[in-house]
């Protein structure tokens, strides 16, 4: 059976959680391999809006176990908050459903303090993700297994001294206060610690379907994104093996993109629309960050950027989300190249309400023309189109296992 990868092809917020939720029906495991609680997957399940940040979205399906790999970083308090949210929604969340690698690095109060003080320059979420990854690279990181085992005090002291030297004006908790804030969550998470690498290896030997969930999107990758306005991890296919600790053959690599484009925070956005059309997209698409609550910047599809994303992760399939949001616009521009005077657009006719469409034939000709052009331009087939927020509001065009 195939190993599936779902990644964002834009700047995140493409609707990956919805796609993962759909594909996880046939998967034994859904695995996060990078990022932290700066991600946000929003799903509508039985009429309830469920927002996940670090827990894999695939874990909402009854037969799918969610795993958090060592390439992620975890805030124990935030992770416990997610478990509480699942409990409140009546969704199973016990250790037999969710596992986290003890090698995952811990976001501490010192990371959050430093991020709040310095992250505004590039528009981070302020959740401490970047400073945690920086400490990992600088060899002063704290792993979740060490925190659970009570071996954290010396590492926390090193982290506190580092932040205090960088920003002496910050009022930081003492090491004892930081440890006291982390320990209850760490003890609660102790039963969730799992040999993620071993589980994945065993599942592959059993020929099970594994689903690997990306966070953020291609444009935010640490190496290949719009540096320095990027996240602190690798968001595409290249991040999988390091993030889970073994070689993984990714047989289908699914790139998710909106029928338009959005971005949160600072950084270049060549196709951003500052006028009425951008406002329409933001309002109809409810384009507010699931993690930050910040309004998203909105604009048009950028084919050159998408071509780079396809090449980088070797995408085999595309999923186009939120096509319904474009309904009601007179025309729909698509950027086909970038020049010294900005993007050059090809314009497509608008179309009306499509939320009831469930087959290709039920889409208006204008919507079909737009999708056909995207598919041909990216030389990658579109497997699925979503036309609403609810489960089932989608049009399958090509089988996805």
JOJOSUL-V872751 format. One record per residue. RES is the residue in one letter. SS is DSSP state (helix for helix, strand for strand, loop for the rest). OMEGA is omega in radians with two decimals (* if undefined). Layout:
res = [RES & RES]
ss = [SS & SS]
omega = [OMEGA & OMEGA]
This chain:
res = [X & X & X & X & X & X & X & X & X & X & X & X & X & X & X & X & X & X & X & X & X & X & X & X & X & X & X & X & X & X & X & X & X & X & X & X & X & X & X & X & X & X & X & X & X & X & X & X & X & X & X & X & X & X & X & X & X & X & X & X & X & X & X & X & X & X & X & X & X & X & X & X & X & X & X & X & X & X & X & X & X & X & X & X & X & X & X & X & X & X & X & X & X & X & X & X & X & X & X & X & X & X & X & X & X & X & X & X & X & X & X & X & X & X & X & X & X & X & X & X & X & X & X & X & X & X & X & X & X & X & X & X & X & X & X & X & X & X & X & X & X & X & X & X & X & X & X & X & X & X & X & X & X & X & X & X & X & X & X & X & X & X & X & X & X & X & X & X & X & X & X & X & X & X & X & X & X & X & X & X & X & X & X & X & X & X & X & X & X & X & X & X & X & X & X & X & X & X & X & X & X & X & X & X & X & X & X & X & X & X & X & X & X & X & X & X & X & X & X & X & X & X & X & X & X & X & X & X & X & X & X & X & X & X & X & X & X & X & X & X & X & X & X & X & X & X & X & X & X & X & X & X & X & X & X & X & X & X & X & X & X & X & X & X & X & X & X & X & X & X & X & X & X & X & X & X & X & X & X & X & X & X & X & X & X & X & X & X & X & X & X & X & X & X & X & X & X & X & X & X & X & X & X & X & X & X & X & X & X & X & X & X & X & X & X & X & X & X & X & X & X & X & X & X & X & X & X & X & X & X & X & X & X & X & X & X & X & X & X & X & X & X & X & X & X & X & X & X & X & X & X & X & X & X & X & X & X & X & X & X & X & X & X & X & X & X & X & X & X & X & X & X & X & X & X & X & X & X & X & X & X & X & X & X & X & X & X & X & X & X & X & X & X & X & X & X & X & X & X & X & X]
ss = [loop & loop & strand & strand & strand & strand & strand & strand & loop & loop & loop & loop & loop & loop & loop & helix & helix & helix & helix & helix & helix & helix & helix & helix & helix & helix & loop & loop & strand & strand & strand & strand & loop & loop & strand & loop & loop & loop & loop & loop & strand & strand & strand & strand & strand & loop & loop & strand & strand & strand & strand & strand & loop & loop & loop & loop & helix & helix & helix & helix & loop & loop & loop & loop & strand & strand & strand & strand & loop & loop & loop & strand & strand & strand & loop & helix & helix & helix & helix & helix & helix & helix & helix & helix & helix & helix & helix & helix & loop & loop & loop & loop & loop & loop & loop & loop & loop & strand & strand & strand & strand & loop & loop & loop & strand & strand & loop & loop & helix & helix & helix & helix & helix & helix & helix & helix & helix & helix & helix & helix & helix & loop & loop & loop & loop & loop & loop & loop & helix & helix & helix & helix & helix & helix & helix & helix & helix & loop & loop & loop & loop & loop & strand & helix & helix & helix & helix & helix & loop & loop & loop & loop & helix & helix & helix & helix & helix & helix & helix & helix & helix & helix & helix & helix & helix & helix & loop & loop & loop & loop & loop & loop & loop & loop & helix & helix & helix & helix & helix & helix & helix & helix & helix & helix & helix & helix & helix & helix & helix & helix & helix & helix & strand & strand & loop & helix & helix & helix & helix & helix & helix & helix & helix & helix & helix & loop & loop & loop & loop & strand & strand & strand & strand & loop & loop & loop & loop & helix & helix & helix & loop & loop & loop & loop & loop & loop & loop & loop & loop & loop & loop & loop & loop & loop & loop & loop & helix & helix & helix & helix & helix & helix & helix & helix & loop & loop & loop & loop & loop & loop & loop & strand & strand & strand & strand & strand & strand & strand & loop & loop & strand & strand & strand & loop & loop & loop & loop & loop & loop & loop & loop & strand & loop & loop & loop & helix & helix & helix & helix & helix & helix & helix & helix & helix & loop & loop & loop & strand & loop & loop & loop & loop & loop & loop & strand & loop & strand & strand & strand & loop & strand & strand & helix & helix & helix & helix & helix & helix & helix & helix & helix & helix & helix & loop & loop & loop & strand & strand & strand & strand & strand & loop & helix & helix & helix & helix & loop & loop & loop & loop & strand & strand & strand & strand & strand & strand & strand & strand & strand & loop & loop & strand & strand & strand & strand & strand & strand & strand & strand & loop & loop & loop & loop & loop & loop & loop & loop & loop & loop & helix & helix & helix & loop & loop & helix & helix & helix & helix & helix & helix & helix & helix & helix & helix & helix & helix & helix & helix & loop & loop & loop & strand & strand & strand & strand & strand & loop & loop & loop & strand & loop & loop & loop & strand & strand & strand & loop & loop & loop & loop & loop]
omega = [-3.04 & 2.88 & -3.07 & 3.03 & 3.03 & -3.12 & 3.06 & -3.12 & -3.13 & -3.14 & -3.09 & 3.10 & -3.09 & -3.06 & -3.12 & -3.11 & 3.10 & -3.13 & 3.10 & 3.13 & 3.12 & -3.07 & -3.07 & 3.11 & -3.09 & -3.07 & 3.07 & -3.11 & 2.95 & -2.95 & 2.95 & -3.07 & -3.14 & 3.12 & -3.12 & -3.10 & 2.99 & 3.05 & 3.10 & 3.08 & -3.13 & 3.12 & 3.01 & -3.06 & -3.12 & 3.11 & -3.14 & 3.10 & -3.11 & 3.13 & 3.08 & -3.13 & 3.13 & 3.11 & -3.13 & 3.14 & 3.13 & -3.12 & 3.09 & 3.09 & -2.99 & -3.06 & -3.02 & 3.10 & 3.14 & 3.13 & 3.10 & -3.03 & -3.05 & 3.08 & 3.11 & 2.93 & -3.00 & 2.94 & -3.05 & 3.14 & 3.13 & -3.14 & 3.07 & 3.07 & 3.08 & 3.09 & 3.10 & 3.12 & 3.08 & 3.12 & -3.13 & 3.13 & 3.14 & -3.11 & -3.13 & -3.04 & -3.08 & -3.12 & 3.06 & 3.13 & -3.05 & 3.09 & 3.14 & -3.13 & 3.05 & 3.12 & 3.08 & -3.13 & -3.00 & 2.95 & -3.07 & 3.08 & 3.12 & 3.07 & -3.14 & -3.14 & -3.12 & -3.14 & 3.12 & -3.10 & -2.99 & -2.97 & -3.08 & -3.08 & 3.11 & 3.05 & 3.12 & 3.12 & -3.09 & -3.08 & 3.11 & -3.04 & -3.11 & 3.10 & 3.09 & 3.09 & 3.12 & 3.10 & 3.07 & -3.13 & -3.12 & 3.07 & 2.97 & 3.13 & 3.12 & 3.12 & -3.06 & 3.11 & 3.10 & 3.12 & 3.14 & -3.11 & 3.11 & -3.09 & -2.97 & -2.94 & -3.09 & -3.14 & 3.11 & 3.10 & 3.11 & 3.12 & -3.12 & -3.14 & 3.13 & -3.12 & 3.14 & 3.12 & 3.13 & -3.06 & -3.07 & -3.14 & -3.10 & 3.03 & -3.07 & 3.01 & 3.02 & 3.09 & -3.13 & 3.12 & 3.11 & -3.14 & -3.14 & 3.13 & -3.07 & -2.96 & 3.13 & 3.11 & -3.14 & 3.14 & 3.08 & -3.10 & -3.09 & 3.14 & -3.11 & 3.14 & -3.03 & 3.04 & -3.04 & 3.13 & -3.14 & 3.12 & -3.13 & 3.14 & -3.13 & -3.14 & 3.10 & 3.10 & 3.08 & 3.09 & 3.12 & 3.09 & 3.11 & -3.08 & -3.11 & -3.04 & 3.02 & 3.04 & -3.06 & -3.09 & -3.04 & -3.10 & -3.14 & 3.13 & -3.08 & -3.10 & -2.96 & -3.13 & -3.08 & -3.09 & 0.12 & -3.10 & -3.02 & 3.01 & -3.02 & -3.11 & 3.14 & -2.92 & -3.06 & -3.05 & -3.12 & -3.13 & -2.99 & -3.01 & 3.08 & -3.05 & -3.14 & 2.97 & 3.04 & 3.13 & 3.14 & 2.98 & -3.12 & -2.99 & 3.06 & -3.09 & -2.96 & 3.07 & -3.11 & 3.10 & 3.00 & 3.07 & 3.04 & -3.14 & 3.04 & 3.06 & 3.06 & 3.08 & -3.05 & 3.09 & -3.09 & 3.10 & -2.99 & -3.05 & 3.13 & 3.10 & -3.10 & -3.06 & -3.04 & -3.13 & 3.08 & 3.10 & 3.11 & -3.13 & -3.11 & -3.10 & -3.08 & -3.12 & -3.10 & -3.03 & 3.06 & -3.06 & 3.14 & -3.11 & -3.01 & -3.02 & -3.13 & 3.02 & 3.13 & 2.97 & -3.02 & 3.13 & -2.94 & 3.13 & -3.08 & -3.06 & 3.09 & 3.11 & 3.13 & 3.08 & 3.09 & 3.13 & 3.11 & -3.12 & -3.02 & -3.13 & -3.13 & -3.02 & 3.10 & -3.08 & 3.06 & 2.94 & 3.13 & -3.09 & 3.01 & 3.05 & -3.12 & -3.11 & -3.11 & -3.13 & 3.12 & 3.08 & -3.14 & 3.11 & -3.07 & 3.10 & 3.03 & 3.14 & -3.10 & 3.04 & 3.10 & 3.12 & -3.11 & -3.14 & 3.12 & -3.09 & 2.95 & -3.02 & 2.85 & -3.02 & 3.13 & 3.12 & 3.09 & -3.13 & -3.10 & -3.06 & -3.13 & -3.03 & 3.12 & -3.10 & 3.09 & 3.08 & 3.10 & -3.08 & -3.13 & 3.06 & 3.06 & -3.08 & -3.13 & 3.11 & 3.09 & -3.13 & 3.12 & -3.12 & 3.12 & 3.13 & 3.11 & -3.11 & -3.12 & -3.11 & -3.09 & 3.13 & -3.11 & -3.07 & 3.02 & -3.10 & -3.02 & 3.06 & 3.09 & -3.07 & 3.13 & -3.05 & -3.01 & 2.98 & 3.13 & 3.12 & -3.04 & -3.11 & 3.09 & 3.14 & -3.11 & -3.09 & 2.97 & -3.07 & *]
